[in-house]
Amino acid sequence: MTSTTTAIELATGSAPSPAWSLRNSNPSKTQPSKTFTVTDQVLEASREADSTAPEGGYGWVIVASGFILLWWSLGTTYAWGVMQTALVSDDLADPAVLSFVGSLQAALISALAISNSFVVRKTGVRAAAMLGAACMGGSEILSSFTSILQLTSNTSQVISTVPSQYFSTRRGLANGFMFAGSGFGGAAISFALDSLIQKLGIAWAYRILGLMTLSTGLPAAWLMKERIPVERREFIEWKLFKSPTFVLIFVGSAIGTFPLFVPPFFIPLYTRSLGLSTNAGAGLVAGFSLSSAAGRIISGFASDKVGSINTVLASLVLTAVTMLAIWPTSTTLGPLIAFVVINGAANGAFFSTMPTAISKVFGSARVAVAMSMVVTGWVGGYLMGAPIAGYILESFGGADGGLHAYRPAMFYAGALALASGVFILGARFCINRSLLASV
C-alpha cells in the first residue's frame, strides 16, 4: 500500500481500506481489500474530532435552531404546490412555467452552495444563517408587492453540516430531527397558505409568511454556532473526483433530485383534475410534508443502525416504486393518501440522510466542502425536474386532463428515481460488497 498526503481512494474494490472506510461498517463482513489507497489525513482528523463529540449538550440547541430554520426555508418550497394551484386558477401562467418558479427556489440552494461555504468561512455559521433568514423573510415580503415571486435563500445548506460537529454515533438521528422541521413546516405552511389565500389573497399571504419567517428565523439563526472553528480549507476538493465512490454518489444524488419535487408541486393540480376540492389538495401536500418529517426522523435511526448509504438507497427504491406503481393507479382519495404517506417519507429520508452519508464516508472535517460539491450537482434536478414534468403534462392534455395526462410525468419521475438508485447501489458496493454490511 502506498501513501502520499492526498486524500483519495483511487480504485474500486470490494471493501474499504483502513484509510478510506466507514466507521459503521461491519468488519466481519468486510472482504480483503483490492483497492489502491493513499493516506487520508482529513479522515484521520475527522475521527479524532468525532471522538470528542459531546453527543448532545448544546448540540440539541443546534438541532432545535436548525428545525426552525428548515421549517421556513425548505417547508416553504414543499408548500409551493398550494401557491402554484392558486396562480394557475388566476391564469397567471401554465403549470410548467410556475413549477419552474418553484424549482428555481430549490435550484438556488444548489447554485449558491459553494459560495455559501465561502460566506460561512468568512463570517461564521451564525452570521451566515442570520443573513439567510433575513433574505428569506424579506424576499417574501417584497414578493407581495411585485409580480416577481419569492426565492428562498440558502439557509438549509449553511446549517446542514453543523450537527456533525456535535454528534458522532447519533449523527443520523440528530440530522433526522433537524431536517424534520422542513416536513412539519411544509404541512403547516400548506394549510396556512390555503386559508390565507382564500381569505386575504396571495399578496397578504406572502406578507404574513415573510413576517413569521423573520420573527422566528432570526432568533433561531442567532443560536447557531460552531463547536470547532471553521478550518481554512479549499472550497472545492477536486481530488474527491478521483474516488469512484464520490463520483457515484455525486451523479446518483444529482439524478435523484429530478423527481423529488414532482409530487408536492403537482398533487394539488392532480387532485383538482380529479374533481376534488382545493382543500383536499392542500391537505395532501400537508400529509406529504408530515410524512416527510416522519421519514427524516425514521431515517435518522436507520442511518445509525444499518448505515446511511443503505438508508439513502432504500429511500430511492421506495420513491421509484410509489411513483411507478401507486401514483399512476390513484384516481380516488384513498390511494392518493397511501401514495403521499409512503412517497413523502422516502422523500424526506433522502434529503436528511445525505449529509450523514457524506460525513460518514468522507469525514466530518470534510463534510462542508464535500456536501457543498454534492449539492452543487443538484442544480439541474432542482431547476428542471418539476418543469420537465410540467412540460410532459402539457404535451399529454394539460392540468385538467386527468390521470391520462399526468401518468407520463409520473413514469418520468419514477424512472429517474430508479436510475438514481442504481448509482447509489454502485457506490454502496464500492464501499462494501457484503449485502449484510452496515454501510
N, C-alpha and C positions, 0 to 999 in steps of 0.2 A: 504494500500500500504506500503510495507516495503522498507527500504533504507539501503544501505551499501555504501562503497566507490568504488565498482566496477562499470563498465561502460556498462552493457549489458541488453537488454530486453530479458527475459528468456522464453517467451512463445508466441505462435501465438495468435493473436487477431484480431478483426475486425477493429481496428483503433489504431493509435499510441497514446501512453500515453504522457502527457506533458513532461516527461523526455526523451522521445525517439521518437521525431516527426520530420516531415518535416516542415520547416518554410514556405514552399509554399503550404502546404495542406490547403484545404478549410474547415474551422471549421464548417460551416453549414452542410457539407456533412459527418462529422465525426460521427460515431456511438459510443455508450458508450463503453469504453474500457473493454475488457475481459482479459487483459494481466496482468501478474505479473511482475512488473518492479522494477528497482533499480535506484537510483540517478546516473546520468551520468555527472560527473564533467567535462569531456572533452567537451561534447556538450555545457555545460554552458559556458565554456571558449571560445568555438568556436563562440557562439552567441555574447559574449562580444567583441571578436576580429572583427567579421563581422560588428558589429555596428559602428566601426571606420574605416572601409574600405573606401578609398577615391573614389571608383567607377570611377577611371580614373587616371589622373595625370601621374606619372611615370609608372603606370600600363600599359599604352598603349605602352611605350617603351619596357616593358617586352613582350607584345603581339607581337610587331614587331620583337624583337630578337628571340622569340620562333618560329615565322613564318619562319625566315631564317634557323634556325637550323633544323626544321622539314622538310623544303624543301629538305635538303640533306639527313637527316637520314632516314625518312620514305619514302620520294619521291624516293630514290634510290631503296628501296625494291619494291615499286609499279612498277618500270620500269624493274624489273628483267626479266619479260617475254620477253622483247626485246633481252636481252643478252642471255637468255636461247634458244631462237629460233636460234640465230647465232651459238651458241655452238652445238646445235643439227645438224645444217646444216654442221658443220665442223666434225661431227661424233665423238665428244669428249666423249659423253655418251648419254644414252637414257633419255627421259623426266622425268622419275621417279627419277633418280639419280640427275639430275640437279635441279629439283624442290626441292629436299632435301637440296641442297646447298642454294637456295634462302630462303627456310624456316628456315635454320639454322641462317641466319641473324636476322630474327624476333625472333626466339626462344631465342637467347642470350639476347634480350631485357627483356624477362621474367625471364630467369635463373639468370640474374645479378641484378634483381630488388631490392632485399633486401640488397645485398652487396653494391649497388649504394646508397641506403639510408644511409648506414654507411659512405660512402665516402663523401656524402653531409654534414653530421653532423660533420665530421672531418675537411673538407676543406671549406665548404660553397658552395652554388649553382654555383657561378661564376667560381671558380677553377674547380669544377666537370664538368661543361659544357665545359670549355676550354679543359680539358683533353679529354673529349668525342669527341669534334670536331677534335682535333689533331690526336687521334687514328683513327677516321673515315677517314679523308683525307689521313693520312699516310698509312693505310691499303690498300686503293685503289691504291695508287702509287706502293706499294710493290707488289700488286697482278699482276701488269703489267709485272713483271719480273719473275713470278713463274707460276706454273700450279695450285697453290692453290688460289682459288677465294676469293674475298674480303668479309669481315664480317663487318657489321656496329657495332658501339658502342651503348651504352645505353643512348645516349643523350636525346631521347624523354622522357624516364621515369624520368630522372633527372629534366627536366624543366616543366613537365606536371602539377605539383601541385603548381607552383609559382603564377599563376594568382589568385588562391583562396585567397591569402593574400591582393590583391589589389581590388578585386571585390566581391560584395555580391549579390545584386539584378540583376546585369548584368554579373554574373559569367559565365552563359551558353554562352552568346554572346561573351565574351572575349575568352573563350576556343575555341569556334567555329572559330573565326577569326584566332587564333594562329594555330590550327590544320589544317586549310585550306592550310597552307603552304605545307603540305605533298602532298595534291592533286595537287596544281599548280606545285610543284616540280616534282611530278611523270609525269605530262604531258610534261613539258619542257625537263626533262631528257630522256623521251622515244623518243621524236623526235631527240634530240641531239645525243643520243647513236646510234640510227639507222643510222643517217647521218655519224657520226664519224666512226662507224664500217665499213660501205661501202667504205669510202674514205681512212681511215688510218689504219683500223684493230682494233682488240679487245684490244691489248696492249696499243696503244696510246689513245684509248677511255677511258681506265681506268686512264691513267696518267693525261689526261686533266680533267677528273671528280675529281680526287684527288686534283689537284691544285686549281680548282674552289672551292671545299669544304673548303680547308684551308684558301684561301684568303678572303672568305666571312664568313665562320663559326666561325673563331677565334674572329674577331671583334664583331660579334653578341653575342657570348658567354660572352665576357667581359662586356657587358651591363647588364647581368643577376645579380640581387641581391635580397635578401630577404627584405621585409618590416619589418618583425618581426623576431628576432633572432631564429634560429632553437632550439627547446626545446630538452633537453636531455631525450628522452623517449626510451622505449624498442623498438627493431626493429620488433618484432613480438608480436602482442597483441592477445594472444591465446584466451582470453575471448570473442573476437568477434565471435568465432565459436559457442558460446552459443546462439547467436542470429539467429533465423530461417531466418530472412531477409538477413543477411550477407551470410549464407550458401547457400541460393537460388541464390543470386547474384553471389557468388563465382563460384558455379557449372554451372549456366546458362551461364555466360560470358566465362567460360573455354570451354564449348561445342561450344559456338558461334564463337570462333576463328578458329575452324577447317575449315569452308567453306570460310572464308573471303578472303584468298589469292588465292583461286582456279581460279576465273575469270581473274585477271590480269596476273597470271602465264601461263594460258593455252589458253587465247583468241588468242595470236599471232600464236600458233601452230594450233588451230582450224581453223582460217582463212586460213592458208596455206593449210590445208587438204581440204578446200572447193575450192581451186584453186585461191584464192585471193593473192595479192602481199604482200611482207613483209612491204611495206609502209602502206598498209591497216591495217595490224596487229598492227603496231606501232601507227597508228592513232587511232585505237580503244582503245588501252591501254591509250593513251593520253586523249581520251574522257572520259574513265573510271576515270582517275585521276582528270580531271576538274570537272566531276560530283561529285566526292568525295569531292572536295573542296567546291562546292556549297552546298552539303549535310551537311557539317560541319558547315557552316555559318547558313543555314536554321535551323538546329537542335539546334543551339545556341539560336536563337529567340524562337524556340518551347520549349526548356527547361525552359526558363524564364517565358513562358506564360502558358503552360499546364503541366509542370513538367518533370524532367529529366528521371525518371523511365518510364513514359508514352512514352517519345521520344525514349528511348532505345528499348522498346517493339515494337513500330511502325517500327523502322529500321529493326528489326529481321523478322517481318512479311513480309515487302517488300522484304528483301533478299530471304526468302523462296519462296514467290510467283514468283519472277522473275526467280529463279533457277529451279523451278518445272514446270512453265507454259510457260515462254517466251523463255529462252535459248534452251530448248530441241526442240523447233519448229523453230529455227532460222537457215535457210540454205542460206539466202541471206543477203546482207549488211544492208538493211533497218531494219529488226527485230533485227539484232545484235546491231545496233546503239541504238534502243529503250532499249535493254537489258542493255548495258553498262551505259546509262544515268540513268536509274532507280536504277539498282543494285549498281552502283558507288556511287550515292547519299546516299543510305541506308548504304553502307559500311562505308562511311565517317562519317555518323551520329553516328554509333555505337562507333567508336574509340573516337570521340571528346566529346561525351556525358558521357562516363563512369567516367572521373574524376569529372565532375559536379555532377553526381548522387552519387558518393561515398562521396563527401564533403557535399552534402545536407543531406544525410541520416545519416552519421556517424560523421559529424562535420569537419569544415575546419582545426581545430587544430590537427585532427587525420588523415587528408587526406593522408599525405605522408606514414604513416605506413599502413593504410588500403589499399591504392592504390597499394603499393608495394606487399602486400599479395595477392591481387586480380590478379595483373599482373603476379606474380609468377605462379599462377594457369593456366596461358595461355601457358605455355611451351609446353605441349602436342599438343595443337591445332596449335600453330605456327610451331612446328617442324615436325609434321606428317600430318597435314591437307592436304596440297597440295601434298606431296609424296604419300599419300594413293590414292588420285585422280589419280596420275600418274601410280600407280600400277594397279588400276582398268582399266585405259586406255590401258595399255599394255596387259591386260588379254582379252580385247574385240576387239583387232585389231591394236593397236598402234597409233602413232601420225598421220599417214596418212590414218587412217581408216574411216574418215568422221564422220557424225552425229551418225551412229550406234555405233561406238567405244567410242564416247565421252558421249553419253546420260547416261549410268550408273554412270559415275563420276558426272554428273550434278545432278542426283537424289540423290546421296550420299550427296553432299554438301547441297542441298535444304532440305533434311530430317533433317540434323543436325541443320540447321538454325531454322527449325520449333521446334525441341526439345529444343533448347536454349530459344526460345520464351516462351515455356511452363513454364520453371523455372523462368524467369523474371516476367511472369504473376503471378506466385505464390508469388514472393517477393512483387509485387505491391499490392496484396490483403492482405498480412501480414501487410502492412503499412496502407492501407485504402481500404475497400471493396466497397466503393461507386464508381460506374462506371464513374461518372462525376467529381470526385475529381482530383485536380491538385496534382500529386504525382511525 
